[in-house]
Amino acid sequence: MEPEERRRVSESLSSNQQTMKETGTPESPTCNDSCSDPGHAGVRKEGMLMGELEALVQEVVKKSSWWERHGLDWFILVLNFLALPLGFLCLGSQSTLIFVLGIIILGVVHHTFTVKGSHLASHGALSNSKHWSRFWVLFFVEVCTSFTAEQATDGHVKLHHGYTNVVGLGDSSTWKLPLLNRYVYMFFAPLMIPIITPLVALGLLKNVEPRIAIRTLCLMSLGLLSHYWLLIKVSGFQSPVFALLCMFITRGLLAHPYLHVNIFQHIGLPMFSLDKKPRRIHMMSFGVLNLPRNPILDWTFGHSLISCHVEHHLFPRLSDNMCLKVKPVVSQFLQKNHLPYNEDSYLSRFGLFLSKYEELMVHAPPITDLVGLQ
Ligand SMILES: [Zn+2]
């Protein structure tokens, strides 16, 4: 990376007295007294900060019951399992209203399994048991989402979480499609997610061992065929075309917020180069943004992807409910230590991405150096 391409900024633990409310492409943190004091002191302080925050969060986790740590999230997932028969039966109704209700129920269940379930399972946040964690990853990611578990886990947990906003690694660039214009991307591209996801998964199978490829093919087929079979046998669809159309609609019901949330939370915030990446607490406080709570998205995507994304990036093995519980501790800690705690509304981010689409989604992002904190 050419030096002149970099936006060199300095950040100090004694500066930036206000929490950064992310309302647009962020300004570089301003240089201050400690710009001339990079190096070991900052790194040492950073290590202490993360340790302090971990201790505070650990204290909350220790005092929490099983219900708070895992139970409430499982309760939501179980309710979705129980709603499945109702959804398929509603689709068999002659009443338009009940039919639409069936679409909504199955759409919500599908996204709860494929987003909330897959996400928590890929982080091992659904169970403390290694074997059960493995089972749930295969179920939610391969059967429900039609994607290879290993590649989903590597791409999300190892790359995106391990190298958040590091250009070329965890920088969310997989979500960029520069060939599409802003309106096509924001309004029409999400509709293709139910079709593109299994196709991408199939394309990636050539990179995995034959054993994994066969297993993924079997589990993906199980998910897609059982969905189709239930529409024919339980909902009573006569036409295969209508059954496939119904699958497409329910699987794409919340595809718009899914795509939007994935770009809103990181793109436009400071990006880092691998050789200058800051330590963990700075990487997450500068490079992650929380959206406000929303009942539908809280239910289907989970708090860790909506209002507690910062907390999730700092403590990725916490369940959605625990991310919500530690949110006040994390936000107050970051604010007290003069670190950013990025928050913005869905509509504000939507407007920003529409107005600055070229800058955010087409051109390469500027690199931010947090001097002294690498
Ligand atoms: Zn995650």
Boltz pocket constraint, residues with backbone or C-beta under 6 A from the ligand:
constraints:
  - pocket:
      binder: B
      contacts: [[A, 119], [A, 123], [A, 156], [A, 161], [A, 312], [A, 316]]
      max_distance: 6.0
